[in-house]
Amino acid sequence: MSDFYRHTKIIATLGPATESEAMITRLITEGVDIFRLNMAHASQEWVEEVMAVIRRTSTEIGRHVGVMMDVKGPEIRTGMVEAPILVKAGDRFEFHIETAEPPAGSPAVSVNYPGLPGDLDVGATVLVDSGLIRMKVLEKDAERVRCEVLTPGTIGSKRHLNLPGVTVNLPALTAKDEGDLRAGVAAGIDFVALSFVRQASDIGTLRTFLERLESNARIIAKIEDQAGVRNMKEIVCEADGIMVARGDLGIEIDYHKLPLVQTELIRACLAEGKPVIIATHLLETMITSPMPTRAEISDVSNAIREQADAVMLSGETTTGAYPLESVEVMKNIIRSIEPTVPSQLNPEIRLREPKAKMLRSAAVLAQELGNSGIVVFTRSGFLAYVLGALRARGVPIYAFTDVEPVFRQLLLPWGVEPFLIEFSDDPEETILNALDYLKRKDWVASGDWLVVITNILAHKTIVDALQLRQVK
């Protein structure tokens, strides 16, 4: 086995800088594990085109990647303005619903959410354009919200509004989201990232919609407001994974509490054995610079030390000038930091099933053997996801499946390297085929010891088994 095995996965967002076949090929070769399709800036036609390129390219170069569709979700945005509106501290400014007449002679803009006046209380804070402009609600009626400007700025068309601490009555899925999902499912997406998840029932809404489309895509809940933070435990239990979406989250909560919330979310996921992705601003300066700042290096290092499953690139690979360099930086930081992380197994995880507890024994055995790995066979992905959640540092998890969608979904959990092979009716033949495959592809060498999780037939009864095998 190689001296270093990368446990932390890398997600890259595709965009104008990386959507060409040549760039997709280079990103896959560089080691990207999952591509993210950000539907806030994409069409359904683009999804079909880029998915075809990803699948074709992956097959040609022999390294497959997962695809995560990040649906836009419900957003509150300002309407169109004829010219940008300059506001100063102390000014009065009005937001009104789209059917209301604009006030004469005073600065105002419409909003796309008719429930805004009902959701806001006098004294509440309204943040405009990712928090650049801060306002305080002075008064309201059924159609209008009148505010005092606290920080100056310029308000343009289609600016995003944040309402810290306010529970808004927006649907979990918009009409655009549903159309995008239909296109994504038809093209074969593996994951869906749901934006602005406020409660566990939002996950249920999406899961029901996916089931109607006959999709088994795994659901990643994006935590990006105070409601999501308050309900994190219920959301973690209901979702298939979590994304710490630090862009909006850093606006919605006190900025100095963001690292604490990130840690709390990671621990909640570790306890439930769910994957967690750290996203937004990880290498933000690499959009225009070939090197990250020291602070960004420390930020990525912290996510790796806290043992997040994946780190995600956004603007760095969508519009950035250095997308390949950004991936290389991620790999270099992971390579330096992972070996320094304590090898103690995940102490937070709650293993509720006997088979899951057997997997912990396998992880302990593989770590004590040294230079070893775990071979697991799965059709649902459950065993591999639990093994990844155990965080057995230094132990590769070789997950074999004969279900293609599960194969790609296994590209997310920490430490899991998936393989797609045919299973034989004879479990022993399947094991030998798997070990031979690993040896042929130079994942293991003759003499290596591997811990194998499989089923065996004992007196006409199938039982779970933990075996120790030496590669011939």
Summary of the structure (lengths in Angstrom):
residues: 472
radius of gyration: 24.2
end to end distance: 14.0
largest distance: 87.2
contacts: 1618
relative contact order: 0.11
helix: 38%
strand: 24%
